[in-house]
């Protein structure tokens, strides 16, 4: 029970940037670990699953909807009938609330103040990837600003290590380069967990743009990326398995048992 509480999945669900990660984690826990967990832990997982559906209208992003749909599939496949029915009802109510909010927004004539492109680009330079992508959906002018090549060059430099080689090419579309590199890296599913191991905290943390959110750790590490933790490794932690087993993905590496001092940001 303590290990699941340490994961603080419920708290992550209330954060816009972590909601999808938390839903994916819940889905993996249901699929891979639920049957082997004690009743008190199952109760906490069910509570967080209901919370995930209740909070969906407040998050209201395409990524959140996709993650909630994935969680629903796990619910339908794993939970016993009574709990499954309760969760499905909660999900359907959330979908109705989403439709009502979308309709309400369409009926309102919202006038978004128009800012010069250079100011928008400067503001967007402080955003992480998920916020940048969300901003692109606000309006046409915001969408245009988020396509600024320099924004994606910065994101590429922040997330990936091939920047020295790729800069040999001229006139590169950095947004497309980031997209391709992200897809390649994401094939291992390591980026989907939202977690990483910080050697300075000696903890598993929710990462902030692949860095520990603790400012002191960032300074000590020279702002280096964390070692990412896959959702399967999170499940292993919950089950008390200290290294990847035979069922884990081939690129999931073992990580030491002393890491189980999870820090939430």
Backbone bond lengths (Angstrom), bond angles and torsions (degrees), N, CA, C in turn:
res aa  C-N    CA-C-N  psi(-1)  N-CA   C-N-CA  omega(-1)  CA-C   N-CA-C  phi
1 X - - - 1.462 - - 1.529 110.70 -
2 X 1.339 115.17 -40.27 1.456 119.58 -178.17 1.526 111.43 -63.05
3 X 1.324 116.15 -37.69 1.463 119.22 -178.98 1.524 111.15 -64.68
4 X 1.314 117.07 -42.70 1.466 119.23 178.60 1.524 110.64 -65.82
5 X 1.312 117.45 -40.50 1.462 120.39 177.05 1.522 111.04 -61.76
6 X 1.338 117.12 -37.24 1.455 120.89 178.04 1.527 112.82 -62.59
7 X 1.320 116.22 -28.71 1.466 120.01 179.37 1.528 112.09 -68.53
8 X 1.327 117.05 -25.22 1.462 123.00 177.11 1.530 112.35 50.22
9 X 1.316 115.09 48.35 1.462 120.92 179.57 1.527 110.99 -64.44
10 X 1.325 116.81 -41.82 1.461 120.50 -179.38 1.516 112.93 -59.04
11 X 1.337 116.21 -41.28 1.464 120.03 179.06 1.530 110.92 -67.02
12 X 1.327 116.41 -36.55 1.468 120.13 179.81 1.523 111.47 -66.19
13 X 1.326 117.46 -32.03 1.468 121.07 -179.35 1.526 112.41 -61.77
14 X 1.320 116.85 -27.61 1.465 120.16 -178.09 1.526 112.78 -82.26
15 X 1.333 116.79 -6.40 1.467 121.13 -180.00 1.521 109.37 -100.98
16 X 1.317 115.88 127.14 1.462 121.16 -174.40 1.525 111.97 -54.78
17 X 1.328 117.60 -46.51 1.463 120.19 -174.02 1.527 112.74 -74.81
18 X 1.349 117.88 -16.77 1.456 121.63 -177.69 1.527 113.81 -105.36
19 X 1.333 116.68 -9.47 1.471 120.07 -174.07 1.523 112.04 -56.08
20 X 1.338 116.92 -49.42 1.466 120.33 -177.25 1.521 111.02 -63.99
21 X 1.340 116.81 -41.32 1.459 120.56 177.65 1.526 110.53 -60.23
22 X 1.330 116.03 -44.45 1.466 120.53 -177.98 1.526 111.14 -64.93
23 X 1.337 117.07 -39.52 1.468 120.71 177.14 1.531 110.91 -63.48
24 X 1.332 115.81 -43.35 1.467 119.75 178.20 1.525 110.90 -62.19
25 X 1.325 115.42 -38.97 1.460 119.77 179.46 1.531 110.77 -65.99
26 X 1.326 116.64 -43.65 1.463 120.85 176.51 1.523 110.88 -59.71
27 X 1.319 116.07 -41.52 1.463 120.56 179.22 1.526 111.24 -61.53
28 X 1.334 116.66 -43.96 1.463 120.59 178.92 1.528 111.30 -65.69
29 X 1.323 115.96 -40.24 1.469 119.68 179.17 1.530 110.63 -63.69
30 X 1.321 116.43 -41.96 1.464 119.80 177.67 1.523 111.19 -62.20
31 X 1.337 116.31 -45.96 1.462 120.53 -175.36 1.529 113.04 -70.51
32 X 1.336 116.30 -38.39 1.464 120.08 -168.88 1.525 115.13 -105.88
33 X 1.333 116.81 -19.13 1.467 117.44 -171.36 1.519 115.09 -131.33
34 X 1.319 118.29 -19.37 1.466 121.27 -169.36 1.529 112.38 -54.12
35 X 1.314 117.17 -44.82 1.466 120.73 -175.68 1.528 112.39 -65.16
36 X 1.335 117.07 -21.82 1.477 120.67 -175.95 1.522 112.72 -99.61
37 X 1.306 117.25 2.74 1.458 120.55 -176.03 1.524 111.60 -97.32
38 X 1.345 117.61 152.38 1.472 120.83 178.08 1.527 111.11 -69.88
39 X 1.327 115.81 164.55 1.465 121.33 -174.41 1.524 113.07 -60.90
40 X 1.338 117.24 -38.39 1.466 118.19 -177.37 1.535 111.73 -67.10
41 X 1.327 116.53 -33.21 1.465 119.57 176.62 1.530 110.27 -72.83
42 X 1.324 116.40 -39.30 1.470 120.47 176.61 1.529 111.01 -58.65
43 X 1.331 115.99 -38.05 1.464 120.26 179.09 1.526 111.07 -63.92
44 X 1.334 116.98 -40.03 1.467 121.02 178.45 1.525 110.96 -67.19
45 X 1.307 116.31 -39.78 1.471 120.51 178.97 1.525 110.18 -64.59
46 X 1.316 116.33 -42.18 1.466 120.46 178.68 1.527 110.17 -64.45
47 X 1.323 117.09 -41.37 1.469 121.06 177.18 1.526 111.12 -58.77
48 X 1.329 116.51 -45.44 1.459 120.12 -179.00 1.524 111.84 -69.69
49 X 1.320 116.53 -31.31 1.468 120.32 176.94 1.519 110.41 -64.80
50 X 1.319 116.63 -44.58 1.472 120.16 176.69 1.528 110.52 -62.76
51 X 1.335 116.32 -40.85 1.469 120.40 178.82 1.522 111.00 -61.87
52 X 1.334 116.24 -38.73 1.467 120.51 179.84 1.527 110.46 -59.57
53 X 1.319 116.76 -43.10 1.465 119.96 179.37 1.526 111.62 -71.06
54 X 1.329 117.32 -38.53 1.467 120.26 179.97 1.523 112.26 -65.46
55 X 1.340 116.02 -34.09 1.463 120.82 -176.61 1.522 113.03 -83.99
56 X 1.318 117.52 -11.36 1.465 120.79 -176.62 1.530 113.79 -54.10
57 X 1.338 119.87 -45.36 1.471 118.79 179.17 1.526 113.66 -61.64
58 X 1.331 117.30 -29.55 1.467 120.45 179.54 1.528 111.30 -74.15
59 X 1.330 117.67 -33.28 1.459 121.33 179.30 1.523 109.63 -77.74
60 X 1.325 115.97 -55.75 1.470 123.00 169.06 1.530 113.77 52.44
61 X 1.323 116.72 55.38 1.460 121.89 171.25 1.524 107.97 -125.69
62 X 1.323 116.56 160.80 1.461 119.64 -179.51 1.524 111.09 -63.26
63 X 1.346 116.68 -37.57 1.462 120.42 178.62 1.526 110.51 -64.85
64 X 1.336 117.02 -39.07 1.461 121.01 179.32 1.521 111.08 -65.49
65 X 1.328 116.80 -42.29 1.466 120.86 179.13 1.524 110.71 -62.98
66 X 1.323 116.77 -42.52 1.466 120.98 178.60 1.526 111.00 -62.94
67 X 1.345 115.96 -43.83 1.466 120.16 179.94 1.530 110.87 -65.17
68 X 1.334 117.28 -39.43 1.464 120.89 179.00 1.525 111.00 -66.44
69 X 1.330 117.05 -36.85 1.466 120.54 176.96 1.526 111.21 -65.57
70 X 1.332 116.13 -39.31 1.461 120.32 176.64 1.525 110.70 -63.71
71 X 1.330 115.84 -41.91 1.465 120.36 177.79 1.525 110.61 -62.71
72 X 1.324 117.13 -39.46 1.462 121.05 178.91 1.531 111.04 -59.82
73 X 1.323 116.45 -41.14 1.471 119.68 179.18 1.527 110.94 -61.64
74 X 1.314 116.23 -39.97 1.464 119.97 177.80 1.521 111.01 -66.48
75 X 1.324 115.82 -40.07 1.472 121.16 177.34 1.525 109.94 -58.82
76 X 1.326 116.31 -47.07 1.465 120.98 -178.03 1.528 111.81 -64.96
77 X 1.318 116.76 -30.39 1.462 120.54 -176.66 1.528 113.56 -85.85
78 X 1.342 116.67 -26.12 1.462 119.32 -167.75 1.526 114.45 -115.07
79 X 1.306 118.37 -44.60 1.467 120.19 -171.70 1.523 112.35 -69.70
80 X 1.330 116.91 148.71 1.470 120.21 175.11 1.527 110.32 -64.48
81 X 1.316 116.27 162.32 1.453 122.45 -168.31 1.525 113.84 -53.26
82 X 1.325 117.76 -49.51 1.462 120.53 -175.63 1.525 111.55 -63.05
83 X 1.328 116.38 -47.76 1.462 120.24 179.48 1.525 110.96 -66.76
84 X 1.321 115.86 -38.41 1.463 119.80 178.45 1.524 110.96 -60.38
85 X 1.324 117.04 -45.03 1.463 120.78 -179.49 1.531 111.89 -63.16
86 X 1.341 116.05 -40.46 1.468 120.14 178.19 1.532 110.88 -63.12
87 X 1.316 116.16 -42.26 1.457 120.52 -179.36 1.528 111.10 -67.44
88 X 1.317 117.12 -39.57 1.472 120.84 178.80 1.524 110.64 -63.81
89 X 1.323 117.02 -41.40 1.468 121.08 176.92 1.528 110.33 -60.19
90 X 1.333 116.03 -43.71 1.468 121.02 179.14 1.526 110.68 -62.08
91 X 1.315 116.57 -41.11 1.462 121.02 179.50 1.534 110.96 -65.16
92 X 1.311 116.41 -43.97 1.470 120.24 -179.55 1.528 110.76 -63.70
93 X 1.310 117.04 -39.34 1.471 120.41 177.67 1.527 110.63 -64.29
94 X 1.325 116.03 -38.06 1.464 120.19 177.89 1.524 111.03 -64.66
95 X 1.334 116.83 -40.34 1.466 120.71 178.94 1.528 111.23 -64.57
96 X 1.321 116.32 -38.86 1.469 120.36 177.13 1.528 110.13 -63.65
97 X 1.327 116.06 -44.03 1.467 120.58 178.39 1.525 111.24 -62.21
98 X 1.323 116.48 -37.56 1.463 120.78 178.05 1.526 111.08 -62.99
99 X 1.327 116.18 -44.10 1.464 120.47 -179.74 1.522 111.06 -64.08
100 X 1.327 116.05 -40.07 1.466 119.69 179.52 1.523 111.39 -64.23
101 X 1.330 116.25 -41.54 1.466 120.05 179.71 1.521 110.97 -66.63
102 X 1.325 116.15 -40.26 1.465 120.04 179.45 1.525 110.71 -63.93
103 X 1.333 116.15 -41.89 1.456 120.62 179.14 1.517 110.78 -65.94
104 X 1.339 116.55 -40.14 1.458 120.94 179.15 1.518 111.42 -62.82
105 X 1.327 116.34 -40.02 1.469 120.48 179.37 1.515 111.23 -67.42
106 X 1.332 116.60 -36.57 1.465 120.32 179.50 1.522 111.29 -67.17
107 X 1.346 116.86 -34.13 1.456 120.67 -177.44 1.518 112.41 -75.84
108 X 1.330 116.37 -24.29 1.459 120.34 179.11 1.515 110.80 -82.96
109 X 1.286 115.64 138.75 1.464 120.04 177.54 1.531 107.51 -93.26
110 X 1.341 115.74 87.37 1.454 120.68 -176.35 1.519 109.50 -87.68
111 X 1.301 116.48 121.37 1.454 121.74 179.52 1.526 108.94 -101.01
112 X 1.326 116.01 102.41 1.457 120.67 179.81 1.518 108.61 -81.83
113 X 1.319 118.19 121.84 1.465 120.26 -179.89 1.527 111.02 -55.27
114 X 1.311 115.40 134.96 1.456 120.46 -179.07 1.522 110.05 -90.55
115 X 1.331 115.49 121.97 1.451 121.78 177.95 1.525 109.03 -107.12
116 X 1.319 117.03 151.71 1.464 119.56 176.09 1.527 110.71 -58.14
117 X 1.331 116.27 148.23 1.455 121.22 -176.58 1.533 112.31 -59.35
118 X 1.312 117.55 -38.86 1.464 118.94 -177.34 1.521 111.86 -66.08
119 X 1.342 116.76 -33.25 1.469 120.16 177.27 1.527 110.48 -71.42
120 X 1.343 116.22 -42.35 1.466 120.05 177.41 1.528 110.44 -59.85
121 X 1.320 116.06 -44.40 1.466 120.40 -179.24 1.529 110.73 -62.11
122 X 1.323 116.12 -40.07 1.466 119.81 178.06 1.527 110.66 -63.72
123 X 1.317 117.36 -42.89 1.468 121.63 178.58 1.526 110.30 -63.78
124 X 1.332 116.08 -44.24 1.464 120.64 -176.81 1.530 111.89 -68.85
125 X 1.317 117.60 -17.95 1.470 120.06 -179.94 1.533 111.69 -67.56
126 X 1.346 116.59 -15.14 1.459 120.71 179.76 1.531 112.60 -93.86
127 X 1.352 117.46 -1.82 1.458 121.24 -175.04 1.521 111.97 -90.23
128 X 1.345 115.13 154.60 1.453 119.37 171.03 1.528 108.43 -83.94
129 X 1.326 116.55 177.82 1.464 120.92 -173.17 1.522 111.91 -62.18
130 X 1.340 117.30 -47.80 1.460 120.06 -177.48 1.522 111.64 -62.17
131 X 1.330 117.25 -39.97 1.466 120.91 178.26 1.526 111.09 -68.17
132 X 1.321 115.82 -35.36 1.460 120.70 178.66 1.527 110.70 -64.89
133 X 1.317 116.07 -43.08 1.460 120.84 179.06 1.534 111.12 -68.16
134 X 1.318 116.47 -37.16 1.469 119.94 177.49 1.528 110.68 -65.64
135 X 1.325 116.85 -39.68 1.462 121.49 -179.99 1.521 111.30 -62.55
136 X 1.325 116.24 -31.02 1.468 120.53 -179.02 1.525 112.46 -64.54
137 X 1.346 116.84 -17.80 1.458 121.04 -177.44 1.531 113.13 -95.02
138 X 1.331 117.05 -1.43 1.468 120.29 -175.09 1.523 112.17 -74.71
139 X 1.312 116.75 -49.57 1.463 121.04 -178.10 1.520 109.59 -159.11
140 X 1.324 115.31 171.13 1.466 119.49 -178.42 1.530 111.54 -64.49
141 X 1.326 116.45 -42.08 1.466 119.06 -178.22 1.531 111.41 -67.62
142 X 1.351 116.25 -37.92 1.457 119.53 177.34 1.527 110.30 -66.47
143 X 1.331 115.87 -40.33 1.452 120.14 178.75 1.529 111.01 -60.33
144 X 1.326 115.03 -42.08 1.463 119.81 179.14 1.528 111.26 -63.31
145 X 1.329 116.24 -40.64 1.467 120.43 -179.24 1.525 111.60 -66.95
146 X 1.347 117.15 -36.21 1.465 120.08 -178.31 1.525 112.57 -70.50
147 X 1.328 116.93 -13.02 1.461 120.57 177.97 1.527 112.03 -88.42
148 X 1.315 117.12 1.61 1.469 119.89 178.24 1.529 110.13 -56.97
149 X 1.316 115.33 127.38 1.465 121.35 -173.07 1.532 112.99 -60.03
150 X 1.321 116.81 -37.57 1.467 120.31 -176.72 1.523 111.87 -65.19
151 X 1.344 117.59 -31.16 1.460 120.84 178.48 1.523 110.45 -62.47
152 X 1.310 116.39 -42.11 1.461 120.86 -176.57 1.518 112.01 -80.20
153 X 1.327 116.90 -25.87 1.456 119.07 172.95 1.534 109.89 -64.81
154 X 1.338 115.27 -40.82 1.468 119.90 177.49 1.522 110.81 -63.16
155 X 1.332 116.63 -43.99 1.460 120.60 179.40 1.528 111.27 -64.64
156 X 1.326 116.35 -38.10 1.462 120.03 178.47 1.528 110.41 -63.63
157 X 1.342 115.96 -46.46 1.465 120.72 179.14 1.528 111.59 -60.69
158 X 1.334 115.54 -34.40 1.458 120.83 -177.16 1.522 112.18 -72.60
159 X 1.331 116.60 -35.13 1.454 120.28 -171.08 1.524 115.55 -101.17
160 X 1.317 117.09 -26.81 1.459 118.95 -171.21 1.520 111.39 -126.76
161 X 1.316 115.20 161.16 1.463 121.19 -172.61 1.527 114.19 -104.17
162 X 1.341 118.27 -2.85 1.448 120.63 -174.34 1.524 112.99 -86.87
163 X 1.344 117.64 12.52 1.456 120.81 -171.08 1.527 113.04 -60.60
164 X 1.352 118.43 -35.68 1.466 120.56 -178.32 1.521 110.53 -63.93
165 X 1.349 115.57 -42.81 1.454 119.15 -179.10 1.509 112.50 -70.83
166 X 1.322 116.47 -40.51 1.455 119.90 -173.59 1.528 112.03 -73.72
167 X 1.320 116.68 -23.74 1.453 119.37 -178.80 1.530 112.62 -71.86
168 X 1.340 116.58 -10.43 1.459 119.84 175.74 1.526 109.35 -62.98
169 X 1.323 116.20 -31.04 1.458 120.66 179.05 1.528 109.53 -78.81
170 X 1.314 115.66 146.59 1.466 120.42 178.96 1.528 109.37 -108.27
171 X 1.323 115.35 154.06 1.462 120.75 177.67 1.514 113.78 63.94
172 X 1.309 116.64 32.02 1.460 119.95 -177.40 1.520 111.58 -76.79
173 X 1.318 116.57 143.10 1.462 123.00 174.44 1.521 106.57 -85.49
174 X 1.330 116.78 101.42 1.467 120.80 -173.36 1.522 112.42 -69.57
175 X 1.322 116.76 -29.75 1.470 119.05 177.43 1.525 109.92 -65.14
176 X 1.325 116.44 -43.69 1.459 120.68 178.64 1.527 110.64 -68.20
177 X 1.347 115.98 -38.20 1.465 120.35 178.02 1.522 110.62 -62.42
178 X 1.345 116.06 -42.74 1.464 119.93 178.43 1.526 110.11 -63.32
179 X 1.332 116.06 -44.58 1.467 120.82 -179.05 1.526 110.60 -58.80
180 X 1.333 117.42 -47.03 1.461 120.97 -178.53 1.529 111.45 -65.82
181 X 1.338 116.35 -41.51 1.459 120.01 179.69 1.529 110.86 -66.94
182 X 1.326 116.20 -37.90 1.464 120.35 179.43 1.520 110.56 -65.08
183 X 1.346 116.78 -43.53 1.461 120.56 179.89 1.524 110.36 -62.33
184 X 1.342 115.93 -42.78 1.464 120.02 179.12 1.523 111.38 -62.74
185 X 1.337 116.30 -44.51 1.466 120.32 179.91 1.520 111.27 -69.26
186 X 1.322 115.78 -33.94 1.462 120.91 -175.50 1.521 112.59 -75.28
187 X 1.337 116.68 -11.16 1.455 119.25 -179.80 1.525 111.47 -61.36
188 X 1.336 116.35 -23.50 1.472 120.48 177.75 1.515 112.51 -84.90
189 X 1.339 116.96 -7.30 1.460 124.11 -178.28 1.521 112.73 67.46
190 X 1.315 117.93 5.85 1.469 119.58 -179.39 1.513 111.39 -65.30
191 X 1.347 116.70 -34.07 1.458 119.46 -177.45 1.524 112.05 -74.22
192 X 1.321 117.13 -15.74 1.454 119.73 -174.21 1.514 113.44 -78.89
193 X 1.310 117.92 -15.31 1.459 119.23 -174.99 1.518 112.29 -78.86
194 X 1.335 116.94 -27.03 1.463 119.78 -176.29 1.505 113.08 75.61
195 X 1.335 117.40 8.64 1.457 121.58 -176.97 1.523 111.14 -121.49
196 X 1.316 114.91 154.58 1.450 120.73 174.66 1.513 110.04 -150.96
197 X 1.329 115.41 164.81 1.466 120.62 177.77 1.520 109.31 -99.20
198 X 1.324 116.76 123.36 1.460 122.83 176.63 1.528 108.17 -101.29
199 X 1.330 116.30 114.59 1.463 120.14 -178.01 1.530 111.82 -69.61
200 X 1.334 117.09 -21.25 1.465 120.07 -179.90 1.523 111.05 -81.32
201 X 1.327 116.81 -35.12 1.472 120.66 171.89 1.523 110.90 -80.95
202 X 1.351 115.54 -20.03 1.457 121.96 -168.95 1.523 109.28 53.38
203 X 1.331 114.94 45.43 1.461 121.03 -174.16 1.519 111.18 -144.50
204 X 1.322 114.77 159.06 1.460 120.93 168.19 1.523 106.63 -90.43
205 X 1.322 116.86 128.18 1.456 120.85 -175.53 1.522 109.98 -128.76
206 X 1.323 116.33 156.79 1.459 120.50 165.53 1.523 105.97 -71.43
207 X 1.316 117.17 121.43 1.459 118.11 -175.19 1.524 111.90 -80.84
208 X 1.304 115.25 153.09 1.463 123.76 177.00 1.520 106.88 -117.88
209 X 1.352 116.31 100.95 1.465 121.17 -173.37 1.523 111.15 54.47
210 X 1.322 115.40 43.90 1.463 124.44 177.38 1.525 113.20 69.20
211 X 1.328 117.56 9.41 1.463 122.16 176.16 1.521 109.91 -116.08
212 X 1.327 114.93 157.79 1.459 119.42 172.31 1.528 108.52 -67.98
213 X 1.322 116.67 135.81 1.464 119.93 -178.18 1.525 112.48 -73.95
214 X 1.336 116.22 -12.53 1.462 120.25 176.70 1.530 109.16 -72.35
215 X 1.312 117.12 118.23 1.465 121.63 -174.92 1.525 112.19 -60.72
216 X 1.322 117.20 -38.04 1.461 120.48 179.82 1.524 111.28 -63.75
217 X 1.323 116.45 -38.76 1.466 120.04 178.08 1.525 110.70 -65.36
218 X 1.329 116.04 -39.06 1.468 119.39 178.65 1.522 110.67 -62.30
219 X 1.307 115.98 -41.30 1.463 119.88 179.84 1.522 111.10 -66.01
220 X 1.328 116.68 -43.94 1.458 120.96 -178.83 1.535 111.81 -65.47
221 X 1.325 116.01 -35.59 1.464 120.11 -176.41 1.517 113.29 -87.42
222 X 1.344 116.82 -4.95 1.457 119.20 -175.03 1.516 111.29 69.96
223 X 1.327 115.80 28.28 1.464 123.27 178.77 1.532 112.26 63.33
224 X 1.326 116.65 29.86 1.454 120.35 179.14 1.529 110.48 -75.73
225 X 1.344 117.41 149.82 1.473 120.28 178.18 1.520 112.29 -63.71
226 X 1.329 115.60 153.18 1.459 121.25 176.89 1.531 110.14 -76.94
227 X 1.318 115.89 161.98 1.456 121.05 166.89 1.523 106.81 -77.39
228 X 1.329 116.90 115.12 1.455 120.88 -173.93 1.524 111.42 -72.69
229 X 1.320 114.86 148.14 1.459 122.78 180.00 1.521 108.19 -115.60
230 X 1.303 117.58 126.82 1.461 121.32 -179.20 1.527 110.77 -78.43
231 X 1.326 115.56 163.43 1.462 119.83 177.16 1.530 110.68 -63.02
232 X 1.328 116.57 -32.51 1.464 119.23 178.99 1.529 110.54 -65.80
233 X 1.320 116.70 -37.11 1.462 119.81 177.82 1.523 111.33 -69.01
234 X 1.329 116.98 -32.37 1.461 120.35 174.98 1.529 109.79 -64.35
235 X 1.334 116.02 -41.06 1.465 120.57 177.05 1.533 110.10 -62.77
236 X 1.335 116.52 -41.83 1.461 120.07 178.01 1.529 111.40 -60.07
237 X 1.334 115.42 -40.44 1.468 119.50 176.85 1.522 110.65 -60.34
238 X 1.324 115.99 -44.51 1.459 120.58 -178.69 1.531 111.21 -62.47
239 X 1.327 115.97 -35.50 1.459 120.82 -179.17 1.526 113.11 -85.92
240 X 1.345 116.48 -4.14 1.453 119.55 179.62 1.506 113.63 83.27
241 X 1.347 116.56 18.62 1.467 121.12 177.64 1.517 107.45 -94.29
242 X 1.314 117.38 121.63 1.455 121.08 -172.03 1.516 114.48 -88.71
243 X 1.303 117.45 -1.16 1.467 120.07 176.40 1.511 108.39 -149.57
244 X 1.331 116.31 163.16 1.455 121.00 179.89 1.520 109.86 -62.93
245 X 1.324 115.55 134.85 1.463 118.11 178.52 1.523 109.69 -95.10
246 X 1.331 116.68 -173.21 1.460 120.92 -174.62 1.517 112.61 -65.50
247 X 1.331 117.24 -22.02 1.450 119.79 -177.72 1.514 112.42 -84.63
248 X 1.327 118.63 -12.88 1.451 120.98 -177.61 1.498 110.05 -74.40
249 X 1.325 116.31 162.60 1.445 121.83 -179.41 1.517 109.72 -65.94
250 X 1.338 115.45 149.84 1.458 121.13 -172.21 1.507 112.77 -61.67
251 X 1.340 117.57 -26.71 1.460 119.38 -177.14 1.515 112.79 -95.71
252 X 1.341 117.37 3.01 1.458 120.22 174.60 1.522 108.44 -78.42
253 X 1.319 118.06 123.49 1.445 121.24 -178.33 1.516 110.57 -97.36
254 X 1.313 115.26 153.46 1.462 119.64 176.16 1.508 109.15 -68.93
255 X 1.330 115.44 150.19 1.449 118.42 174.18 1.516 108.91 -137.66
256 X 1.323 117.26 144.48 1.461 122.01 -166.16 1.517 114.51 -64.10
257 X 1.352 114.32 151.92 1.451 120.11 -177.20 1.507 113.97 -65.20
258 X 1.331 117.92 -21.05 1.466 119.37 -178.49 1.525 112.44 -69.53
259 X 1.349 117.79 -6.69 1.451 120.31 -177.23 1.515 113.16 -73.78
260 X 1.320 117.25 -9.84 1.454 118.20 -170.72 1.529 112.75 -76.41
261 X 1.307 115.14 49.64 1.459 122.04 172.64 1.517 104.66 -126.45
262 X 1.338 115.46 76.82 1.449 119.60 -168.72 1.519 111.59 -74.93
263 X 1.323 115.05 136.12 1.467 121.31 178.49 1.506 109.00 -109.54
264 X 1.308 117.24 129.11 1.470 120.78 179.83 1.517 110.44 -102.67
265 X 1.334 114.69 134.88 1.456 120.62 178.45 1.506 108.55 -120.17
